[in-house]
Amino acid sequence: MGDFYGDLAVLVLWAAALVLLHAVTNGRYGFHRDELSTLEDARSLAWGYVGVPPVTPFLARVATVLSGPSLVGLRLLSSVAMGIALVLTGLMARDMGGGRHAQIAAALAAAISSVALSAGSLFQYVSLDYLCWVAAACCTIRVLSSGDARWCLGIGVAVGLGLLTKYTMSFLALGIVVGLALTPARRYGRSPWLWAGVVVACVIVAPHLIWQIRHDFISLDFLRSIHDRDIRLGRTNGFLTGQFWIATNPFTVPLWLAGLYFLFFTDDGKRFRPIGWMYFVALALFVIARGRDYYMTPAYPMLLAAGAVWGERRAAAWTARRARMVRGCVCLLLATGGVLGAAPVLPVAPLGSAWWRFADAINGGNFNEELGWPELAQAVARVRDALPADQRAGVGILAADSAQAAAIALYGASFGLPHAISGTNTNWFRGYGDVPPKPLIVVGFPRGFVEREFVSCRIAGRADNPLGIENSAMRQRDVYLCDGPRLPWPQFWRQLQHFG
């Protein structure tokens, strides 16, 4: 027991260092568009939303209650989630028989993937989904190592919360079922604890399922739309090759490949073979569904843990000198991979620098999407302030997407702006109010749409863009003032609904 607490303390120290790294760097730019949308959803808690299940907005609400709309405070939840996942990765290695060196190697190898580092830098469902996958895998390994089926309750909790975070948890859940069925671990199917875990997961998910039923499974339409967009833009291309340099750090590829070898081709790993099947089932499902490469990232900590255990056992047969040399090389590789992985994904590059432009390109424009939102709200406020006093009382704001509406809600509060309405995702369900707004400040739409859909429009302002940013906040910088839509409001609102 003393060794356990000693190992745990070392892992917690590494996790604290990771959280501190994120806390120091996470306030550099601004809120990401997805974070803004999540904060807007968090204002109206529900058991479901069009674009995301309920856990992420709920935790955003907790963060805003504790620290207000703080960038560092919100992202602290993500960094803590990644820190906990680091500890659980080390514990997975321990449960498979690994000593302290294996535990640390596995934990750090998982933590330095670009996706994992990025997940700790943004408050999105990515970090929470990652933690739930790792927790489910950790509980599964604990069942296999100890023979104590009561850990199936932990699997149920992790799967249930994972499904309330991101629906792809269902792929891992199916992997667990297949992994147990194809190995001697199928004996746990006769345990009441396994079925109790299934019940726990179902109870956790039930309120969200009821919400989906009441809303005609609107999230399926959203997912279909977003998936079609990703395929059209080529974001699902290169899924398999992306497993070697996006889903994982290239420097750690030998370690997780060793993990697969350990699970499928060694006697010591045979007991944990369900973990290998969990990986391959999830991988196959993502290939069939044409998922994006980073979706598999949370499946690798369990393989890295297995690989670290295999490596440590091989090293036990070496001379002390050779073992020290190999450990030194591993440390050097992890340090190099960590630095190279962190440099383009942590928000540390000076704005507008060549480094920043490179990092933004590597991150798929994520850094770009953290800029321009306060300027958008300021531009809308200037248009509102220029209106005659008798028009300000009934003025409304229509935003092209939920992030723009959320930015106006957050940054416009200090200007006394009304909440913006939008036809995107859950915003559409919230409607346009009991009394249709007039006049209407319209932002984010192209000129052709505005002229076609609205009466008597003119350009009344323009959002500032000092860095020449091209993102969803600044792509359509003109701010229009319109009398209202050409169609009656109910008809106009029905056709405005879209996903994004």
N, C-alpha and C positions, 0 to 999 in steps of 0.2 A: 504493500500500500504506500510505503514511503517513496519507493521509486515512481509510483504513479503520480503522486503529488509533485515530485521533483520534475518529472517530465512535463506535467501540465503547467508548472510555473514557467519553465523555459518557453513553451509554446505561447503562453499568455504574454510573455515579455516581447516575443517577436510580433504577436498580434498588436500589442500596444504601440510598437514602433511603426507598424503599418498604418494604424489609425492616426497616429501623430503626423506621419508624412502627409496623409490626405488632409488633415485639419490645417496644416501649414500652407498647403498649396490650393485648397479648394475655393478660396475666395478671390481668385485672381481676376476672373472675367465677370460674367453675370449669369442669370438664370438661363438654362437651356429651354428651348421651346416646349419640350416634353415636360419639364419641371413646372413651367408656367401652367400648362394644361392640367397637370396633376393638382397643383395648388387650387385651381379653380374648381375642380371636382371635389376637392377636400372641403370646400365651403358648404357643400350639400351632401352630407354622407348618405350613402345608400348601399344596398346589397349588391349593386351592380352598376356598371356604366357601359356605354357603347364600346369604347376603345380598350378598357382594361377591367379586370375583375377588381373587387373592392379593397384588397389589402393595401395596395400602394397608396391610394387616396386617404385611407384611414390613417396610415402612419404619417402621411404628410400633415394631416390634421393634428396629430399628436405633436409633431415637430413645431408647428406654428403656435400651438397652445403653450409649449414650453419655451420657445425662443423667438416667437414672432416670425415674420417672413424673412428669416435670416438665411442667406446662401450657405454659410458654413454650418449653421444649425441643422438645416434640412439635409445637407449632404453627409452630416455626421452619421445619420442612420445607415447610409449606404456603406460608409467606411467601417462602421462597427459590424455590419453584416459580413463584410469581407474578412474582418479580423476574426470573427467567430468561425467562419468557414476555414480559415487558416488553422485554427486550433483543432477543429474537427478532422481536418486532413491529417494532421499529425497523429491524432488519436486512432484514425483508421489504420495507419501504419503500425501503431502499437498493438492494436487488436489482432493484426495479422502476424504478430511476433517480432516486430521491428524494435530495435533499441533506440536510444536517443538520437544517434546520428541519422538513422533512417527516418525518424519522425520529423526532424528539422529539415532534412533534404526534401521530403515529400511536401511539407507545408510551404516551404519557400518556392519550390518548383511550381506549385499550383498558384501561388500568389503573384508570380512575375509574368504570367501571360498578359498580353496587351489588353485583352478583353476584361480580365479580372481587375487589372489596374484601372482601366477606364470605368468599370462598374463602381469602383469605390470613389470615383471623382464626380459622378452624376447621381442624382436621386431619380432612378427609374426602376421599373420592375426587374431589370437585369440582375442587380445585386441581390434582391430578395429571392428571385427565382434560383439564383446560384446557391444561396444558402440553403434553400429547401431541398434542392437536389443533393447537396453534400450531406445534409442532415439525414435524408432518407437512406443514402448509401451507408452512412456511418452506423445507423441503427441496424441495417441489414447485415453489415459485417459483424456487429456486436452479437446478433442472433447466431450467426454462423460460427463465431469464435467461442462463444460461451455456452451455446445450446439452450440459452434462456429465451424462450419464445415470448416472454413478456415484453421484450423490446419491439415486438410487432406493433404494440400500441404507439411507440415512437414513430415507426414507419407510417402508421395511419395519420398521425398528427402532421408529419412532414408532407405527406402526399396531399392531405386535405388543404393545408395552408398553401402548398405549392399550386394547387389548382385554383385557389382564390387569388393567386398572384399572376400566374401565366398558364395558359391551357396546355402548353407542351409538357407539363408535368405528367400528363397522361401517358406520354411515350415512355418515361422512366417507370411509371407504375406497371405498364404492360411488360416492360423489361424485367421487373422483379418477378412477375407471375411466370414468365417464360423461364427465367433463370432458376427458379425453384422447381418448376415442372421438369426441366431437362437434367436435373442433378439429384443425388440422394437427398438433398435438402427438401425434396417434395414431401418428406415426412411431416414437415411443419404444417402442411395443409390439413392435417388431422388435429392440429392444436386449436383449442378454443381461443387462444390469444391471437392467432392470425386473423380469425374471423372477427374478433373484437376490434382489431386494428382496422379491418375493412369497414365496420360499423362506424368507428370514430371518424374515418375519412368521409364517409357518406353524410354523417351528421354535420360535419364542418361545411361541406359543400352545399347542403340542402337549401339554405336560404338564398344562395346565389342562383341555384337552379330554379327556384320559384320565381325569382326576379326575371330570369331569362324567359320563362314560360309566359309571364305576364306581359313581357315586351316582345313576344313573338320571335324569340331567339335572334334579336337584332344584331348581337355580336357576331353571329355567323355571317351575316351580310357584310359587316365591317371587315372581318378577317378575310373573306373572299375578295373584297375590293382591294385591301392592302396587299394581299398575296399576288393578285393579278398585276398590281403596280410594280411590285418587286421583281416579278418575272419579266415584265415589259422593260424595266430599266436595267436588267441584267444582274440584279443584286443576288440572285440565287445561283449564278454561274460559279464554277470552281469550288463547289461545296467540299469535295473530297480533298483537293489540294489545300484548301483553306484550313483543314484540320492540322496541318503541319506548321503553319506560320501565323494564323489568326486565332483559331480556337485555342491553340497552345503556343507557348514560346518555342521557337525553333531549337533553342539550346536544351530544352527538356524533352524533345521527341524521343531520344534513345531511352529515357527513363520510363515513359509510358508504354513504349514498345516492349521494354523489359517486363513491365507489369503484365502485359498480355501473355508474354511467354511464361511468366511465373504462374499465372492463373490456369493456363491450358496445357502446359507441358512439364510441370514439376509435381512431384508428390506432395510437397509442402503446400502448394497452392491449390491442390484439388478441392480442399474443403471450401475454398472461397470462389470456386468457379462460377457460381451464379452472378458474381460481379462482372465477370467477362461477358456473360450473356446479356446482362443489363446494358452494357455498353453497345454490343453489336445490334441488339434489337432497336435501341434508340437511334443508332446510326442508320440502320436500314429504313426506319420509318421516316427519318428526315430526308433521306435520299428519295424515297418514294413521293413524299409530300413536297419535294423541292424547297426545303427550308434553307435559311441563310447559314453560312458557315459558322458564325459565332454561337448559334443556338446550342451546339454540342459542348461548349466550353465547360459547363458544370459537370459533365460526365467524366472529365479527365482527372480530377483530384483522387478518385478511388484507384485509377490505374497508376497514377504517380506514386501513391502510397504502396501499391503492390510492387512496383518497380524498385522503389527504395528498399523494401524488405528483401527482395531478391538480391540486389546489389550488396547489401550489408551481409547477407549470408555467404555470398561468394567471397567477400573480403575476409571473412572469418578464417578461410583456409590459406590466406596469404601470410607472408612475413609481416611483422609490425612495420618495417620500413616501407614496404610496398603499399600496405594499407594506408599509411600516412600520406604517401605521395598521391594515391588515388583520391583520398578525401580532399587533399589540397587542390587537385585538378577540378573536382566537383564543385568546391567552393568558388574557384575562379570562374568556372563556367556559369554558375548561378549568378554570381556578382555581375559578370559581363552581360548575361542575358537580362538581368534585372535593370541595369542601367540603360541598355539599348531598348528594352521594352518600355521603360518609364518615360524616356526623353520625349517621344512623340505623343504620348497619351495623357500625361499629367499636365494640368494647365499652368505651365511655368514659362512658356516662351513669351518674349515681349511682343505686344500687339503689333501687327503689321510687319514684323521681321521675316526674313527668309525662313528662319526656324519655325515661326508661327505658321507661315503658309504651308510649309512641308508637313508639319504636325496636323494641320487642319485637313490636308488632303489625305493623310494616312487614316485619320479618324472619320472619314466620310463626311466632312463638313460640320462635325459636331461643335467645334470651337466657334465656327462662323455663326452657328445658331444661338450662341450665347450673347450676341451683341445686337444693338439697335432697338431693343424693346423700350427702354425709357424714352428714347428720342421719338418713337412712334406715339407714345402717350402724350408727350409734350406737344407734338404737332396737332393732335386732336384737340388738346386743351386750348391751343391758340385759335383754332377755328371756332370752338365753342365760345371763347371769350369775345370774339369779334361779332357775335350775333347780337341783335337788339335784345334788350332785357325781356321783352314779351315773348320772344322765341326760345329763350334758354330753358324755360320751365318744362316745355314739352319735347325738347330735343332728345333724339336717340342716336345710338352709335351702332352701326352694322359692320362687323368685321368678317373678312373672308374666311378665316379659320379660327379654331379654338385657341390657338396660341396667341394670336393677335388680340382676341377678346380677353384672354386671361391677362395679358400684359397691360391692357387698358384698365382692367379691374385692379391690378396690383399697383401699378405706377400712377394711375389716374386718380387714385383715392386722395392723394395730397392736393389735387387740383379740383376736387369736388365733382369729378366726372361721373355720369351714371354708368351702370354696368353695361358693357357692350353685349349685343346679341349676335348670334352666329348660327348658320345652318349646319355646322360641322358636329358630327358625333353627338355626345350627350347634350351639347348646347342647344341643339335643335329641339330636343324634348322640353327644354325649359321655356320655349316659346318667345314671343315678342312683347308680352305684357297684356294686361286687360285693355289698355287703351293704346292703339297703334301710335308710335312716336312720330312727331312731325315738328320741325324738319328733321332730316336724317343725315348724319355725318357718316359717310361710307369710306371704309379703308380696306386696302389689300386687294381690291378687284381691278382687273384690267379695264382700260377706258371703254373698249367695245361693249363689255358687259354692262357697265354703268349706263352708257347711253341707250342701250337696248331695253333695260329693265326699269329705269327710273325716269321720273318726270322732272324737267327743269333742273338739270344738274350743272354744276360748274366746279372747276378746281378752286378750292378755297385755301389750300395749304399744301405743304410738302415736308416730309420727314427729313431731318438732317442726316447726313451720311458722311461724316468727315473721313472715315477710313476707306471709303469706297466699297463697303460691304455689300455682297450680293447674297441675300438669304431671304427667308420667308417674311421677315419683318421689313426688308428694304427692297424687295423685288418690284413691288408696286408702291412707289413712294408718294404718289399724289393722294391728297385727301380731298374728297368730294363733299359738296353740300347739295342735297337733293330735297325736293318736296315730298317724295314718297314713291313707291313702286307704281308702275302702270296698271298692274293687275290688282284686284282686291287683296288685302293683306292675307286672308286665309289661303287663297289660291297661290299667291306669291310664296308664302311660307312653305307650303307643301312641296313646291318644285325646287326650293332652295336647299332641301336636305341633301347632304353628301357626306362622304367619309374621307378622313384624312389623318 
